[in-house]
Amino acid sequence: MELAHPLRRWHAQGKPQRTELYVRWSLYIAVGVEPLAVLGTAVGQAEKLSVLTLRVLALGALTGTVLSLLLVRAGLAHYLGRRPRPGVLLAVSTTVALAGVWALVLTGGDDMTGVSMSPLLLMFWFGPVTVVLPHRLSAAFGGIVLVLVLPALLLAGFSIGTALGVLTGIALSCLLFGVTCRCSAWLSGVVWELDGARETQSRLAVAEERLRFSRDLHDVLGRNLTTIALKSELAAQLARRGRPEAADQMTEVQRIAQESQREVRDVVRAYRTADLHAELTGARSVLRAADVACEVELGSVDQLPVTAQSVLGWAVREATTNVLRHSEATSCLIRLRVGGGQALLEIENDGVTEGRPGTTGTGLTGLRERLAVYGGRLDTPPAGPGRFRLTVDLPLTAPALSMEVSAG
């Protein structure tokens, strides 16, 4: 049971959170093996190393590991834009790593046994550095540290050729480990950016629909209001002159105003009416564009009254919006069954995130109220761990729907 709880929390996290958690702990583990790698190598060559060298290795490995773990944590937060660059921690970690290499080289004398382990100390230091600094700056920073290691090698009695060979080995090991750490942080950043783009796409879709509605209203009201203003001004001028045509102009103004009311109602009615076929096609297209596998199972849709199709179309639209904005779904099932005098719509996805076991936003509240007018019901029954199910039960025998069927 104790193991199942972290697993449930893992699956309840969204994709960006899971990716970041995976990257973070991968870096922790990669950096945390430094004491094992260094001390394991030292034990294998213990007879060739002095007691002082072994102590330097142990102290450098343990201290460097703690600082590297702290640098990974702060560096990843900085890379994701959550905190400033940890400059002080970077300076302390660099100083400790450089001091450890100097101590290792100088206490080992001209024996290559101790010097051969210096790449391990700098490698585990350089990995977190690539997360904290941009790639070009981290490369330059690493180059400066290598230059500062060169005097220690020369003071220990190594020739310039041997020293350059040691520095080359250190550079290669740092490069490989640094690229690994940098790519891991980059992966987490890209996933977060994709999640933000997905949220922006959803907001833009809503804004586009509002813009379309406002444009339609402007087209209807702009023309008629201009005509009303002109005719009202003409009627006022005629009234001042005592002309009987003023009443005719005001009658025309009244007619245009009534026509405007009718046109506005038509626009609003069209905006509130959702075509079920169009909504299903749009839902499938939008979800697949968002990398959500969408499966649609339809019953006898054409047998449904027009109003019932409109209500169900609104349900599909609202559910699709919720999947895009409030979940991290990878699959979505839309199923519609018609029979026994009722229509049952089920929409289920696998994207429930922690802290959001269900969705009870204003959109579903409005949909629930719309369904109540026709005797329908909206429910969110349990759908298993990490899943969310929305069901719409619409009785086709409701008076408003049955009257439409009879009229048809």
Helices and strands as residue ranges (DSSP letters): H 4-12, H 15-32, H 34-44, G 46-48, H 51-79, H 87-108, H 112-115, H 118-132, H 135-155, H 160-240, H 245-272, H 276-289, E 293-297, G 301-303, H 306-326, E 331-339, E 342-349, H 362-373, E 377-379, E 388-395, H 399-407
